[in-house]
Amino acid sequence: MEMRKLDHVGVVVDDLDEAAKLLEALGLVESERAEHDGLKLAFFTAGNAMVELIEPTDPEIRAQRLGDVRARIEHIAFEIGDLDGALSALGALGVEPNAPPRRLPDRSMFWTDPETSDGIMFQFVQRS
């Protein structure tokens, strides 16, 4: 499996705008913002990697992904060269995806089921 770099760390937060103020005060620069599937997302550049802030807007999703805390690291994402090869290599180790790969025009990705990856959710991203 070709690991290219640490792509980003995903952090679930209770208030995206408030969390963004702290990252900006630390010198990180917002590079992208989006909303979809009951989530507000913002990416901040930190050197050659990013921090992704994730605010669930749906109360049920918020309870599931955040619980009673204000913020928590949810996943660690790596950029890879071959998504299908990564799925095969990880599958041989018993690591399973938590859903089918998500394929977008500029990137494809999947997340691991933490139960099969030592309690840590990893995301693997192949950019076009």
Secondary structure, DSSP 8 states (H G I E B T S, - for coil): --EEEEEEEEEEES-HHHHHHHHHHTT-EEEEEEEETTEEEEEEEETTEEEEEEEE-SHHHHHHHTTTSSEEEEEEEEEES-HHHHHHHHHHTT--BSSS-EE-SSEEEEEB-GGGTTT-EEEEEEE-
